[in-house]
Each structure stands twice: as C-alpha cells, then as structure tokens.
Amino acid sequence: MSEDENDRYRAPALDKGLDILELLAAVDGGLTQAEIAKRLDRSPNEFYRMLDRLVKRGYVTRIDGDRFSLTLKLFGLAQLHAPVRRLVSFAVPLMRELAETSRQANQLVVFDRGNPVVIAQQEAPGYWGISIRVGSRISLFETGSGHALLAFRSPQERMRMIAENVGSDGDDARVTPEFLARLDLIRARGYEMMPSAQTAGVINLSAPVLGADGTAIAALTVPYITLINAPAAPDISTTIQLLMEATKTLSDMAGAGFSAED
C-alpha cells in the first residue's frame, strides 16, 4: 500500500493526541506545553485544546502548575484487558484453596482509573461469610487492598495513583506523613492488617501480588471474621500465613508474564 493510501484516512486530531500521549509516556517529570510543542516540532498553540481535552478526560494531569504528565488511566484500561483475564485464571484455583484452608472469603483487586476494583471473588466454604461483588470499585484510602496496592509502588507511582483518585495533583488531606509511614510499614512487613472501615468486626488482611518488576499488580484480601461456630478454623495469625503463601505462589506464577505496566 502506498503512502498516499496509508494517509487517506488520517485523523489529524487523533494523531496529535496520540503523539502527546506517546511523548509523555517516554519522559519523567512531565513537560510544559512549550516543551511538548518543541519536541513534536509544532506550534504551542496547536496543542492547547488537545491538552485541555486530555486533562478533562483523565489521561493527562497538570503537575507543578504548568507541566503535564500522564495519569494511570491508560494503565487502568490495560488492566481490564487480557492481562487481567490471565491473572484471574492463575488466581482462581489459589483463591479457592485459600478459602478452603482459611475458612474465609477472599477477593482479588487491581487498580483501575483511580480506584481499586474487585476482579475476582471467592466465597467462604461455610454458609455465612463476607463477600463483595466482582466489578465493585472500592476506596483507595480506606481498604486494605488500596493500602497494599499503594505500598508496593514507588513513591512517584503512589502519588500518581493518589492524584488520579482525588482528581487533582495529589494534594489530599488524607496523604499525611502518618499515612505514608503506614505504607512503608506495610511494605516492610509484607501485608496490611486493619479493621474494616465498612463492617464492624471484620479485619482486612491484604497482601500484594507482585509482578516481574517487584511492584504490586494486584492485592489479595481476606475480610477476616472470627468464626464462633467453627473453633477449629485457623486464627488470624495462621490466616495471615496462608494469605502470604497464596500471594507468594501467585506472584511466582504471574511474575513470569506480568509487570506493573501490563
């Protein structure tokens, strides 16, 4: 096919937007509108409306006032594609085994467009337990899954995830030194353990599923409840061990084919 035939269906505005996304994906720290124009050998005025639309649609964010940087929206869209289906196929047998051995429900969560999203759910083997619908979007700040996803990312990636969640440059009152210190603690010990912010009596146990680059591609969470009618059920310490074993196995399986950028 000739070059003229290739260009027959050109969409200049789309090409311009894709040029911006590809450029910002290749740099750290963002670029100003003038720098974008210079690198793409165009006039700065050509990009004003395009940048405005990309910001409003959530693909690009402003940082430091006049710089533009990619958000994680493209990453979030990719998470819902084939890599997530592969991850779920790896996870389901392990999640089923974890539910049987712990006597507790569990769920697998990924970060998608500003929020953790449940992509797989395994109910407890008994007739009563805690469950959450697949597809539910949950809190980044108030869930064990959200904490685990943040803790096992670089400081820069954390702030990008937070910025996408709060819809700003990440300047949120919840991002305190104490909160960041908690993320560091979670990273050091390998899991989060926190009372549920939604249901009394539930302790969320969350551990990361790590990709090939050592960062979290997902979080596996057990909403732990004390089973009064099942005295032989594992206690919370044993359940943490079972959770860590499951995420270690899943990380080993996923690590060969996944990274946090999948």
C-alpha positions in Angstrom: 0.0 0.0 0.0 1.4 3.4 -1.0 2.0 6.3 1.4 -0.9 8.2 -0.1 -3.2 5.3 0.5 -2.0 5.0 4.1 -2.8 8.6 4.7 -6.2 8.5 3.0 -8.0 8.0 6.4 -5.8 10.2 8.5 -7.3 11.8 11.6 -5.0 14.8 12.4 -6.6 15.5 15.8 -6.3 11.9 16.9 -2.7 11.7 15.6 -1.9 14.8 17.6 -3.4 13.4 20.8 -1.6 10.1 20.4 1.7 12.0 19.7 1.2 13.7 23.1 0.5 10.5 25.0 3.4 8.7 23.4 5.8 11.6 24.2 4.6 11.9 27.9 4.9 8.2 28.3 8.6 8.4 27.5 9.6 11.1 29.9 9.7 11.5 33.7 8.5 14.6 35.5 6.2 15.8 32.8 6.6 18.6 30.2 5.3 22.1 29.7 3.1 22.9 26.7 6.1 24.7 25.1 8.3 21.7 25.7 5.8 19.4 24.1 5.5 21.6 21.1 9.2 21.9 20.7 9.8 18.1 20.9 7.0 17.5 18.4 8.2 20.3 16.2 4.8 22.1 16.3 3.5 25.5 17.5 2.4 25.5 21.2 -1.0 26.9 20.2 -1.6 23.7 18.2 -1.7 21.7 21.5 -3.7 23.9 23.8 -7.2 22.4 23.1 -5.8 18.8 22.8 -4.1 19.0 26.2 -7.2 20.5 27.7 -9.3 17.6 26.5 -6.8 15.0 27.6 -6.8 16.6 31.1 -10.6 16.7 31.2 -10.8 13.0 30.1 -8.3 12.0 32.8 -5.4 10.8 30.6 -3.1 13.7 31.4 -2.8 15.7 34.6 -1.2 19.0 35.5 1.8 19.0 37.9 3.7 21.9 39.3 1.2 24.3 37.8 2.3 24.3 34.1 3.6 20.8 33.5 1.7 17.9 32.0 2.1 14.3 32.9 0.4 11.0 32.1 -2.1 9.7 34.7 -2.6 5.9 35.2 -5.8 5.9 33.2 -4.2 4.1 30.2 -2.7 1.6 32.7 -6.1 1.1 34.2 -7.7 0.4 30.9 -5.0 -2.1 30.1 -5.6 -3.8 33.5 -9.1 -4.7 32.3 -7.8 -6.3 29.1 -6.1 -9.7 28.5 -3.5 -9.4 31.3 -6.3 -9.3 33.9 -8.0 -12.3 32.5 -4.8 -14.2 32.6 -4.2 -13.1 36.2 -7.7 -14.2 37.2 -7.1 -17.6 35.6 -4.0 -18.0 37.6 -5.6 -16.8 40.8 -8.9 -18.6 41.0 -7.6 -22.1 42.0 -5.3 -20.5 44.6 -8.2 -18.3 45.9 -10.4 -21.4 46.2 -7.7 -23.3 48.1 -7.2 -20.3 50.4 -10.9 -20.1 51.1 -11.0 -23.8 52.0 -7.9 -23.7 54.3 -8.7 -20.4 56.0 -12.5 -20.9 56.1 -12.7 -17.3 55.0 -13.7 -15.4 51.8 -11.1 -13.6 49.7 -11.0 -11.2 46.8 -8.5 -10.1 44.1 -8.2 -6.4 43.4 -6.4 -4.3 40.9 -6.1 -0.5 40.5 -8.2 0.9 37.7 -8.8 4.6 36.8 -8.4 6.0 40.3 -9.8 3.2 42.4 -9.2 -0.4 43.4 -11.6 -2.7 41.6 -12.5 -6.3 42.5 -11.8 -8.6 39.6 -12.3 -12.0 41.3 -14.2 -13.1 44.5 -14.1 -16.4 46.3 -16.8 -17.0 49.0 -16.1 -18.8 52.2 -16.9 -22.5 52.2 -19.4 -22.3 55.1 -23.0 -20.9 54.8 -22.0 -17.5 56.1 -19.2 -15.1 55.2 -18.2 -11.7 53.8 -18.4 -11.2 50.0 -18.2 -8.4 47.6 -19.4 -8.1 44.0 -16.9 -8.5 41.2 -16.6 -5.2 39.5 -17.0 -3.2 42.7 -14.9 0.0 42.9 -13.7 0.4 46.5 -11.7 3.0 48.4 -8.0 3.6 47.8 -7.5 5.1 51.3 -9.9 3.1 53.5 -9.3 -0.5 52.4 -6.5 -3.0 53.0 -6.5 -3.6 49.2 -5.9 0.0 48.5 -3.1 0.3 51.0 -1.4 -2.8 49.7 -1.6 -1.5 46.1 -0.1 1.8 47.2 2.6 0.4 49.5 4.2 -1.8 46.8 4.7 1.0 44.3 7.5 3.6 44.1 6.8 7.0 45.8 6.2 8.6 42.4 3.7 5.9 41.3 1.9 6.2 44.6 1.4 9.9 44.1 0.2 9.4 40.6 -2.4 6.8 41.8 -3.5 9.2 44.5 -3.7 12.1 42.1 -5.9 10.0 39.8 -8.1 9.0 42.7 -8.7 12.5 44.1 -8.8 14.2 40.7 -6.0 16.7 41.4 -2.3 16.9 41.8 -2.5 14.5 44.7 -2.7 17.2 47.4 -5.2 15.5 49.6 -5.7 15.9 53.4 -5.5 12.1 53.8 -2.0 12.0 52.4 -0.3 12.7 55.8 3.2 11.8 57.0 1.4 9.1 59.1 -0.4 7.6 56.1 2.8 7.5 54.1 4.6 5.9 57.1 1.9 3.3 57.3 2.5 2.4 53.6 6.2 2.0 54.4 5.3 -0.3 57.3 3.1 -2.4 55.1 5.9 -2.7 52.6 8.3 -3.7 55.3 6.2 -6.5 56.9 4.6 -7.6 53.6 0.9 -7.2 54.3 -1.8 -4.9 55.7 -3.9 -5.7 58.7 -6.6 -3.2 59.5 -10.2 -3.0 60.8 -12.8 -2.7 58.1 -14.0 0.8 57.6 -17.3 -0.5 56.4 -18.2 -3.5 58.6 -17.7 -3.9 62.3 -15.9 -7.0 63.5 -14.1 -7.5 60.2 -10.3 -7.3 59.9 -9.0 -6.8 56.4 -5.8 -8.8 55.7 -4.3 -7.7 52.4 -1.1 -8.8 50.6 0.3 -7.8 47.2 0.6 -9.9 44.1 4.0 -8.8 42.7 4.9 -8.6 39.0 8.2 -9.3 37.4 9.5 -5.9 38.4 8.6 -6.4 42.1 5.7 -3.9 42.2 2.1 -4.7 43.0 -0.1 -5.7 40.1 -2.9 -6.8 42.4 -3.8 -7.3 46.0 -5.4 -10.4 47.5 -7.6 -9.6 50.6 -9.2 -11.8 53.2 -12.0 -10.0 55.1 -11.3 -12.0 58.3 -14.1 -12.7 60.8 -13.8 -14.8 63.9 -15.9 -17.9 63.4 -17.5 -18.6 66.7 -19.3 -21.8 65.4 -16.0 -23.2 64.0 -13.5 -23.4 66.8 -11.1 -25.4 64.7 -10.9 -22.7 62.0 -7.5 -21.0 61.6 -6.9 -18.0 63.8 -5.9 -14.6 62.4 -2.1 -15.3 62.6 -2.5 -18.6 60.7 -4.7 -16.9 58.1 -2.1 -14.3 57.5 0.4 -17.1 56.9 -2.0 -18.8 54.4 -2.6 -15.5 52.7 1.2 -14.8 52.3 1.7 -18.3 50.9 -1.0 -17.8 48.4 0.3 -14.4 47.2 3.8 -15.7 47.1 2.7 -18.6 44.8 0.6 -16.3 42.7 3.4 -13.7 42.4 5.8 -16.5 41.2 3.2 -17.6 38.6 2.4 -14.1 37.5 5.9 -12.7 37.7 7.0 -14.6 34.6 4.4 -12.8 32.5 3.4 -9.6 34.2 4.8 -6.4 35.5 3.0 -3.3 36.9 2.9 -1.8 33.4 0.9 -4.7 31.9 
